[in-house]
């Protein structure tokens, strides 16, 4: 725009006055109306620099771009401003959504256009794109940052390999019933994720999958010190410790109209297996005689709980079995003790080890878990379906 036109053009003079009082957007629009492209672009830059909101600042920078030659020095400078605005916002707020990633990718590209490759590398690091970050640092000559990035990548690769190895160990252990080994493998994977350097981006999805496996495994654990199995057609409860209470709400659930909530209990002391009444409403009977004092059970003994429920208590060297002979729960069996406790009707036994109920097949017996033959004892989980010498077993609780 010529000097004389500037002097006599009223629009141009109004633009100068607007610029003088700091109304840069108004000035930019008036300069554009007067045909003063360079001045319009410069006014937009002044306006952009004063915007607190990132989106408003970027929009103003893009308006400024229209007034400078594409690919020119000023255009590259503005691209750098746009990229830095986006990068600073991402550093402040984090990168959480697809839109956040899209805007940060645009920032990295703008910074590369401006020749600000070190900052572009920072954007790519926030995106977790180490390959592009490495390329930009090489261009920028940022040797120390490049070496640190490569070292972090090597650590992340090693951590990823350890995690994959641990998950493979978990999968194999789960198939053959070695659930304590499976838990230990997942613990290694989780520990590796926790120990990863704070500056490394890691694989958040894979770490979340490992933690989900931990949650799912824990959700299938049986209750502490107890388990319920279905062995063929028989329901078998397993309890880890004595004493054990029998009754409608006892450790061994025995229901009947004459049975108290806590009817009687069985304990073990220096004398052996001892039965005692718990002041039940209808009494505990042995051979039809109400129990007045604790009774040592030297052998399998039928015990009446009131007049409509009969159980048989069978002492053993490692625990005892309680079989319900009549009443609402007739046919159920409860094994009590640390074990090994022989399972009724199959060639196997259970013990409590490391927080698990462990199933062992007898010598020569064949045990499978979900069709997979198991040569070692199986740490049971709720939902397991097994077969022991042709007899079907299921862990129901």
Secondary structure, 3 states (H helix, E strand, C coil): CCHHHHHHCHHHHHHHHHHHCCCHHHHHHHHHHHCCHHHHHHHHHHHHHCCCCHHHHHHHHHHHHCCCCCCCHHHHHHHHHHHHHHHHHHHHHCCCCHHHHHHHHHHHHHHHHCCCHHHHHHHHHHCCCHHHHHHHHHHHCCHHHHHHHHHHHHHHHHHHHHHHHHHHHHHHHHHCCCHHHHHHHHHHHHHHHHHCCCCCCCCHHHHHHHHHHHHHHHHCCCCCCEEEEEECCEEEEEECCCCEEEECCCCEECCCCCCCCCCEEEEEECCEEEEEECCCCCCEEECCEECCCCEEECCCEEEEECCCEEEEEEECCCCEEEEEEECCCCCCEEEECCCCEECCCCCEEEEEECCEEEEEECCCCCEEECCEECCCCEECCCCCEEEECCEEEEECC
